[in-house]
Amino acid sequence: MRKKIHILLLFISGLVLGQETDITLPESYGNEVKFSNDFITPLFNVYITKNGKVRFENIDLSIEQLGDSIHKYANEIDPTLRISLITQIYAHKKTQYRNVEKVKSQMSKALALRAMYRTGIFEDINSGIFVRLNKTSLDSDFKLLKSIKETNQKMGIGQDSIFEMIDCLYELKFKKAKTIMKSYKYKKMKIYNNKKLLINGKEYKLSDMQKIFKELSNIDFIITYLNPKMSYDIYLKNYALLKNVFKKNNKFLPAIEISSDLEKIMKKRKQEI
């Protein structure tokens, strides 16, 4: 089995090295990922250049084509392996975060929710930050999601109310989302540069992560708003440092991202959460 894993990683490295000429990855800020030696993890690769062009594996395509392409190729994977599929995002550190956000929205559409932000150098397979995406985005096939939900209900599989709240937000069912949110403690966080962030309107320096952790540690989740025009490396620095301080304190980072498109809709409809 270990030989199979090594062969898989060598094959992936060969593909990746051919893509790296126009992409400089952001720093890892001490984060790394580990792959198990006990089983094979299928990996897809999405590349985002500085000017926002997207490639899926070796294919140049429009952002609107990405979700369907990932879905198509994922269905060709053995079902026993598909559940462990990880889509790796190789994004240029100076691309606008908006470009990464669009890719993540398409990945949610394809239900490719296990993702990894690749960092450092291309050859280092362990340099990256794992993230689980929202199941629902504004690009989602809502009929498909409804069908999956109904099937799960018939099987007696319920849904955590926080995930239901996220679904409601992206389905624009704001009244229902707000009703669910009343049962939880949460704070709103705004990420917009590499020096500081805002929590419920108050500024906090990134150099004082313990103070930030103290402010966020006793709540159920964080509603995160992002500046879509900021560069990807600024976003990743904020996310990585937050994840690190929560990990050091043996806690999970319960962040829920509000996409810039959803934020625009909420502002237009005068919806506050």
C-alpha positions as CSV (number, residue, x, y, z in Angstrom):
1,M,0.0,0.0,0.0
2,R,2.9,2.4,0.8
3,K,4.3,1.9,-2.7
4,K,1.0,2.8,-4.1
5,I,0.9,6.0,-2.1
6,H,4.4,7.0,-3.1
7,I,3.6,6.4,-6.8
8,L,0.5,8.5,-6.5
9,L,2.4,11.4,-4.9
10,L,5.1,11.2,-7.5
11,F,2.5,11.4,-10.2
12,I,0.9,14.4,-8.6
13,S,4.2,16.1,-8.2
14,G,4.9,15.7,-11.8
15,L,1.6,17.3,-12.8
16,V,2.1,20.1,-10.3
17,L,5.6,21.0,-11.3
18,G,4.4,21.7,-14.8
19,Q,1.9,24.3,-13.5
20,E,4.1,26.3,-11.2
21,T,5.8,28.7,-13.5
22,D,3.2,31.5,-13.2
23,I,2.1,30.9,-9.6
24,T,3.9,31.9,-6.4
25,L,2.3,30.3,-3.3
26,P,1.7,32.1,0.0
27,E,3.5,31.3,3.3
28,S,2.2,28.4,5.5
29,Y,2.7,30.3,8.8
30,G,3.7,27.0,10.4
31,N,0.7,25.0,9.1
32,E,1.2,21.5,7.6
33,V,-0.9,18.6,6.5
34,K,-0.2,14.9,6.9
35,F,-1.3,12.1,4.6
36,S,-2.0,8.7,6.0
37,N,0.1,5.7,5.0
38,D,-2.9,3.4,5.5
39,F,-5.0,4.4,2.5
40,I,-4.9,6.4,-0.8
41,T,-6.3,10.0,-0.7
42,P,-7.6,11.1,-4.2
43,L,-6.4,14.6,-5.0
44,F,-7.7,17.1,-7.5
45,N,-5.7,20.3,-8.3
46,V,-7.1,23.7,-9.1
47,Y,-4.7,26.5,-10.1
48,I,-5.4,30.3,-9.9
49,T,-3.0,32.7,-11.5
50,K,-2.3,36.2,-10.3
51,N,-4.7,37.7,-12.9
52,G,-7.4,35.1,-11.9
53,K,-7.2,32.6,-14.7
54,V,-8.3,29.1,-13.6
55,R,-7.0,25.7,-14.5
56,F,-8.4,22.4,-13.3
57,E,-5.6,19.8,-13.6
58,N,-4.2,20.6,-17.0
59,I,-7.4,22.2,-18.4
60,D,-7.9,25.9,-18.8
61,L,-11.5,26.8,-18.2
62,S,-13.8,29.5,-17.2
63,I,-14.8,29.8,-13.5
64,E,-18.4,28.9,-14.4
65,Q,-17.2,25.6,-15.8
66,L,-15.3,24.5,-12.8
67,G,-18.0,23.1,-10.6
68,D,-19.4,20.9,-13.3
69,S,-15.9,19.7,-14.3
70,I,-15.0,18.7,-10.7
71,H,-18.4,17.0,-10.3
72,K,-17.9,15.0,-13.5
73,Y,-14.4,13.8,-12.6
74,A,-15.3,13.1,-9.0
75,N,-18.0,10.7,-10.2
76,E,-15.4,8.7,-12.1
77,I,-13.6,7.9,-8.8
78,D,-14.4,4.7,-7.0
79,P,-17.2,5.6,-4.4
80,T,-15.1,4.1,-1.6
81,L,-12.3,6.6,-2.3
82,R,-14.5,9.6,-3.3
83,I,-15.5,10.3,0.3
84,S,-11.8,11.1,1.0
85,L,-11.3,13.3,-2.1
86,I,-9.3,16.5,-1.4
87,T,-9.2,19.4,-3.9
88,Q,-6.0,21.3,-3.6
89,I,-6.0,25.1,-4.3
90,Y,-2.8,26.4,-5.8
91,A,-3.4,30.1,-5.9
92,H,-1.0,32.9,-6.6
93,K,-0.4,34.8,-3.4
94,K,-1.1,38.2,-5.0
95,T,-4.3,37.2,-6.8
96,Q,-7.4,39.0,-5.4
97,Y,-9.2,36.9,-2.7
98,R,-12.3,37.3,-4.8
99,N,-10.8,34.9,-7.4
100,V,-10.3,32.2,-4.7
101,E,-13.8,32.9,-3.3
102,K,-15.3,32.1,-6.8
103,V,-13.4,28.9,-7.0
104,K,-14.6,27.8,-3.5
105,S,-18.2,28.6,-4.5
106,Q,-17.8,26.3,-7.5
107,M,-16.3,23.6,-5.4
108,S,-19.3,23.8,-3.0
109,K,-21.5,23.5,-6.1
110,A,-19.7,20.2,-6.9
111,L,-19.9,19.1,-3.2
112,A,-16.1,18.9,-3.2
113,L,-16.0,20.2,0.4
114,R,-12.7,18.8,1.5
115,A,-10.2,21.5,0.4
116,M,-6.6,22.4,1.0
117,Y,-4.9,25.8,0.5
118,R,-1.4,24.9,-0.8
119,T,1.4,27.0,0.6
120,G,5.2,27.2,0.5
121,I,6.8,25.5,-2.4
122,F,5.2,23.2,-5.0
123,E,7.4,20.3,-4.2
124,D,6.5,20.2,-0.5
125,I,3.3,17.9,-0.4
126,N,2.9,18.6,3.3
127,S,2.8,22.4,3.2
128,G,-0.8,23.5,3.3
129,I,-3.8,24.3,5.3
130,F,-6.9,22.0,5.3
131,V,-10.3,23.6,5.3
132,R,-13.8,22.3,5.0
133,L,-16.1,24.4,2.8
134,N,-19.7,25.3,3.2
135,K,-22.0,22.7,1.6
136,T,-24.1,25.5,0.1
137,S,-23.1,28.5,-2.0
138,L,-24.9,30.9,-4.3
139,D,-23.8,28.7,-7.2
140,S,-25.3,25.5,-5.7
141,D,-27.9,23.3,-7.4
142,F,-30.6,23.8,-4.8
143,K,-32.8,21.1,-6.3
144,L,-30.0,18.6,-5.8
145,L,-29.4,19.7,-2.3
146,K,-33.1,19.4,-1.5
147,S,-33.1,15.9,-2.9
148,I,-30.1,14.9,-0.8
149,K,-31.7,16.4,2.3
150,E,-34.9,14.5,1.7
151,T,-33.0,11.2,1.2
152,N,-31.1,11.8,4.4
153,Q,-34.3,12.4,6.3
154,K,-35.8,9.2,5.0
155,M,-32.7,7.4,6.3
156,G,-33.0,9.1,9.7
157,I,-30.0,11.3,9.1
158,G,-30.5,14.7,10.6
159,Q,-28.7,18.0,10.1
160,D,-26.9,20.1,12.7
161,S,-28.8,23.3,13.1
162,I,-25.7,25.4,12.5
163,F,-25.3,23.8,9.1
164,E,-29.0,24.4,8.5
165,M,-28.4,28.0,9.3
166,I,-25.6,28.3,6.7
167,D,-27.9,26.6,4.1
168,C,-30.6,29.1,4.9
169,L,-28.3,32.1,4.5
170,Y,-27.1,31.0,1.0
171,E,-30.7,30.0,0.1
172,L,-31.6,33.6,1.0
173,K,-34.0,32.5,3.7
174,F,-32.8,35.1,6.1
175,K,-35.7,35.0,8.5
176,K,-35.2,31.3,9.2
177,A,-31.5,31.8,9.5
178,K,-31.9,34.5,12.1
179,T,-34.4,32.3,14.1
180,I,-31.7,29.6,14.3
181,M,-29.0,32.1,15.2
182,K,-30.9,33.2,18.3
183,S,-30.1,29.9,19.9
184,Y,-26.3,30.5,19.7
185,K,-23.6,32.9,20.8
186,Y,-21.6,34.3,18.0
187,K,-19.5,37.3,16.9
188,K,-18.9,39.1,13.6
189,M,-15.3,39.4,12.3
190,K,-14.0,41.4,9.4
191,I,-10.7,40.5,7.7
192,Y,-9.3,43.3,5.5
193,N,-5.5,43.7,5.9
194,N,-2.4,42.0,7.2
195,K,-2.1,44.1,10.4
196,K,-5.4,44.0,12.1
197,L,-9.0,42.7,12.0
198,L,-12.3,43.8,13.4
199,I,-14.4,41.8,15.9
200,N,-17.9,43.3,16.4
201,G,-16.5,46.6,15.1
202,K,-13.5,46.7,17.5
203,E,-9.9,46.6,16.1
204,Y,-7.5,43.9,17.1
205,K,-3.8,43.6,16.1
206,L,-2.8,40.4,14.4
207,S,0.4,40.5,16.6
208,D,-1.8,39.9,19.7
209,M,-3.4,36.6,18.7
210,Q,-4.0,35.5,22.4
211,K,-6.1,38.6,22.9
212,I,-8.1,37.7,19.8
213,F,-8.4,34.1,20.9
214,K,-9.8,35.2,24.3
215,E,-12.4,37.4,22.5
216,L,-13.5,34.5,20.3
217,S,-13.0,31.4,22.5
218,N,-16.3,31.4,24.4
219,I,-18.8,31.6,21.5
220,D,-20.4,29.0,19.2
221,F,-19.2,30.3,15.9
222,I,-17.7,33.4,14.1
223,I,-19.5,35.0,11.2
224,T,-16.6,36.1,9.0
225,Y,-16.8,39.0,6.4
226,L,-14.0,39.4,3.9
227,N,-12.6,42.2,1.8
228,P,-12.8,40.6,-1.7
229,K,-10.2,43.1,-3.1
230,M,-7.6,42.1,-0.6
231,S,-4.8,39.8,-1.9
232,Y,-5.0,36.1,-1.2
233,D,-1.9,36.1,1.0
234,I,-3.5,38.6,3.4
235,Y,-6.6,36.4,3.7
236,L,-4.4,33.3,4.3
237,K,-2.2,35.0,6.9
238,N,-5.3,36.0,8.9
239,Y,-6.8,32.5,8.6
240,A,-3.6,30.7,9.3
241,L,-2.8,32.7,12.4
242,L,-6.3,32.3,13.7
243,K,-6.2,28.5,13.1
244,N,-2.9,28.3,14.8
245,V,-3.9,30.0,18.0
246,F,-7.1,27.9,18.3
247,K,-5.1,24.7,17.7
248,K,-2.5,25.7,20.4
249,N,-5.4,26.1,22.8
250,N,-6.9,22.7,21.7
251,K,-10.0,24.3,20.2
252,F,-11.6,24.2,16.7
253,L,-11.8,27.5,14.7
254,P,-15.6,27.8,14.2
255,A,-15.6,30.3,11.4
256,I,-18.4,30.7,8.9
257,E,-17.5,32.8,5.8
258,I,-20.0,35.1,4.2
259,S,-19.1,35.5,0.6
260,S,-18.9,39.0,-0.9
261,D,-21.8,38.2,-3.2
262,L,-24.0,37.1,-0.3
263,E,-22.9,40.2,1.6
264,K,-24.0,42.4,-1.3
265,I,-27.4,40.8,-1.4
266,M,-27.8,41.2,2.4
267,K,-26.9,44.9,2.2
268,K,-29.3,45.4,-0.7
269,R,-32.2,43.7,1.2
270,K,-31.1,45.4,4.4
271,Q,-30.6,42.1,6.2
272,E,-28.4,42.3,9.4
273,I,-27.2,39.2,11.2
